Amino acid sequence: MAKPRVLIVQHVDWEKPGRILDNLQECGLDTEITNIVDEKKPKLPRSRELAGLVIMGGPMSADDYAHHPGLKAETKLAKAAMAANKPILGICLGHQILARALGGTLMRDQEPEYGMGPIRWVGQDDDVAMWSKNTDVLHWHADQVTLPPGAKLLARSQATKVQAFRLGSALGLQFHLEVTAPIFEEWMQVPSMVGTMKKSKIAKMREEFINGMPQMQPLADAIFSAFAARCSTQAAQLAAA
């Protein structure tokens, strides 16, 4: 059997795993980053071979199989990984793919969220503990999901009812704690990310992001280090089998 590794599924070059990858590497875990979004029959590892699964963000809709057929394979992989009790982390689009795989419904936002904004913590678990009821985080989405059956709601915002959820080994985050300052700067250079935003708006978003870093950093480290620890335990179990 191949050496246990954490599979990281990207959808576009600029939505990188950032702090997630940092924490996985600090645990000494092997990782594989792949992009299969436009492949009809992508070759993916079997879920039982994985130490963990990370599904990143992207600009497409989670159910747009016609234009991005690889999304269907990702959804199937998420279901299989969940059934095998593998640690799973979904970010933004990945959160939506994960929610749909677990029985949630995708819908268009009435009020898209871009830039820094508050979420309200309404629950916690072993990996997600609240320091305060409200936290400013980075948002970048125009879709959202309903809570999958049996899932525990962890966070919400005024515009998005499901900002974070836990179901078994799976954790979904609609917001972006993984983004570092260099990654954020890269986002600001991508035309499809900034759209028709004026330079003044971009400058304000940059300032708000930098100001929010001291609050986001410890939360990101806590959540992603806990995920990495779960993956490390899974890798050790696979290696010993």
NORLIN-V336415 format. One record per helix or strand of 2 or more residues. SS is the DSSP state (H for helix, E for strand). FROM is the first residue (numbers start at 0). TO is the last residue. If there is no record, write none. Layout:
ss=SS from=FROM to=TO
ss=SS from=FROM to=TO
//
This chain:
ss=E from=4 to=8
ss=H from=18 to=25
ss=E from=30 to=33
ss=H from=46 to=48
ss=E from=49 to=54
ss=H from=69 to=82
ss=E from=87 to=90
ss=H from=92 to=100
ss=E from=105 to=120
ss=E from=133 to=144
ss=E from=151 to=155
ss=E from=163 to=166
ss=E from=169 to=172
ss=H from=180 to=186
ss=H from=190 to=193
ss=H from=198 to=239
//
